[in-house]
Amino acid sequence: MAGMRKKLGAVVIGLATMSLTLTACGGGGSDSSGGGGGSDGDAIDTSTATGEVNYWLWDSNQLPAYQKCADAFHTANPNVTVKISQFAWDDYWNKLTNGFVAGDAPDVFTDHLSKFGEFANQDQLVDLDPTLAKDGINVNQYQPGLADLWKSQDGKRYGLPKDFDTIGLFYNKKYVDDAGIKESDLANLAWNPQDGGTYEKVIAHLTMDTSGRRGDEPGFDKSKVKVYGLGLDGNSGGPNGQTQWSMYTGSTSPAWTATDKNPWGTHYNFDQPQFQTTITWFKSLIDKGYMPSVAAVTGQTESTIFGAGKYAMVTNGSWSTNALFDTKGIETGLAPTPIGPSGKRSSMYNGLADSIWIGSKNKPAAAKWVEYLASPDCQNIVGDAAIVFPAIPSATDKAIAAWKAKGIDVTPFTNQVTDKTTFLFPITDHASEIYNLMLPALDNVLSGKADVSSLTEVNNQINQLFQ
Amino acid sequence: MSAATADVATGTNASGAGATQGAGRRPRRSDLGVALLFILPALFGFVVFYLYPTFRGIYFSLTRYNVLGKPHFIGFGNYTKLFADPLFWNAMKVTVEYVVLNIVFQTILAVAIGVLMQRLTKSTAVRAVILLPFLISNVIAALLWFLMLDFQVGIINEMLAGLGLDRVTFFGGDATAIPTIAAVNVWRHMGYTALLVFAGLQTIPDYVYEAAAVDGSTEWRSFWRITLPLLRPILALVLVITVTGSFQIFDTVSVTTRGGPGSATRVIQYYIIQKGFQEGQFGYASAVSMILFIILAIIAVVQLRLLRAGESDLS
């Protein structure tokens, strides 16, 4: 009897344990949602816009400017109220996916190039073209190339551009002065994958160990680095290396691109020699003690470490300008990315857009709000706030002027666009899966746990996803 | 979560006791109706929130499903894929490594603290202080430790550097990441576990210790010969709860290393979330969940058998 009871007890506890573990990922029971509007091939009648629109974004720095837009929008359209919610990047996408399933996703949300393809494939977004055509919205009013990024493989348009970003070289003015380097010199650095060129020379000279010896001096102790010449942003950068290495791989000779075509490529090129030699050079900066290891920066935010005076220079995006310039006690400068073997600089060119969820119960107001967000009225407000570069050129100029008024020259970012030295963020299917394959693989290469040639095998795995 | 397990466990014991008591009486049918009525609310919750999702999870594990579309039945496809998936096996390895470190140190420390509290002081103030880390939210605790242990700006590494020692990549190093995460969670949970142990110790009557003292037993000997054997049923329960919880480590990883560097801290729950919510492969994620469930169920049953949780040596 006692034995029997014991067994029963064990089984009951086992059952309870089972439920505890399984329900963690049970997922809600829902049939294919979406439904809602249904008539996504047709134009939405924005003239009947009324009621409330829910709008999501992830960048808290941008919230005040967009709240101003929402207020101005409400003044112009008293029948419509926009309710803005902000969630940090890491929660944002999970919440959004859950919202799609549960049927309470926002009417309009800020969308990212790496995500919208999957959403479009799953029929979660409204095709904007018919509505834009009906309302006479000019999709060519944005910085060149931005609007077409949001066309899916089926030719439908799922977002209207709101802003763009490029990459620049931020530096600590004091460290640069102390090293006897002229700021004007930083604007003309050149790198190559063999010896790193003048770029590596500057990085080496800016690196300093705890006894004050510089990275290019004899006796430099790379195990006791006080200031790294160049920072590393959180990890190896995965398949795009946007703030880590994309400015180098984009200026190789022969030219390297991540995919066979962009957007919607179906073949990745991580097996090509230009890419692998560039990564080998990039890793050598870690080995020489000029740049921190992946282990040292795991999970970090680069701007925090720059703010603590541990980095002389960092490569980062225009969206980080205020974070890097507003640090107390540190005077920051901005230079363009270095010139590569191709003879040109290079910067990844990425942009955000606003999309309408297919399940929105208030599509007329949602469409009206998206049109407003993508109009000069709102983008000028955002430009004046000097937080990001709005997608409309005249509003971009306003942002440049607003930053200039704060004493910051942001033209190293915008010149990349005017000089046509940008390349687009690679957009393909299977984006998250590719990220989760490439990130650990490249982490391991930069940590010296795997040879750079191991990326060829990872590249094969990635390309198999498209078979 | 743990409360549910505890309820079920005590529920079993109570019904067992009832059965022995009622053996002499004639069973009355009306009792059954009332009993069912009382069980009904709990049963409803169990079915809706545990049983139904569980079976749905089992079903999803046999499908290709991205949440937004309809699930396609693919039989055991996810399972065959899973057994050939190096990331899954790595996740299992990393998780087991974490569980072993976490449970071993947490249990030893908790028993030590519990016994010290029992034998030295009954002060509620001390008990409150010991419980303090548990009252801090998991995420806050993880972030604070992450900041303090940062390679470049963390206070602990600044101290190491100040002493002329080499800095340590606590969260970022291959060899140190999992032990660091385990240590943070030992720090947070040992007080709570110690309190459970302490509660268990209250059930051991003082006369046993007095008798031992009369026979000339030392504290050390009493601990091994009296405390530990009589604590066994409680320890079994504590272990089932903590091992189950430990296998589901997620929050600390999610707010610190995010599975990196490489795959060094990609624990099984993090892998499930990555596959399910980031990559939209809910069928595959459900299959991994199923494997985790089977492992936990086996561990729970084996543990309870080995530790004879249903019996006490007191009676």
Interface residues (C-beta under 8 A of the other chain):
Chain A: A2 R5 K6 L8 G9 A10 V11 V12 I13 G14 L15 A16 T17 M18 S19 L20 T21 L22 T23 A24 C25 G26 G27 G29 S30 D31 S32 S33 G34 D90 W93 N94 T97 F100 V101 E118 Q122 D123 Q124 T210 S223 K224 N235 P292 S293 V294 A295 A296 V297 T298 G299 Q300 T304 I305 A308 K310 S432 E433 N436 L439 P440 A441 D443 N444 S447 K449
Chain B: M1 A4 T5 V8 A9 G11 T12 N13 G16 A19 F46 F49 Y50 L51 Y52 P53 T54 R56 G57 I58 F60 N66 V67 L68 G69 K70 F146 D150 F151 Q152 V153 A161 D166 R167 T169 F171 G172 G173 D174 A177 V240 T244 F247 Q248 S254 T256 T257 R258 G259 G260 P261 G262 S263 R266 Q269 I272 I273 Q274 G276 F277 Q278 E279 G280 Q281 F282 A285 S286 S289 M290 L292 F293 L296 A297 A300 V301 L304 R305 R308 A309 G310 E311
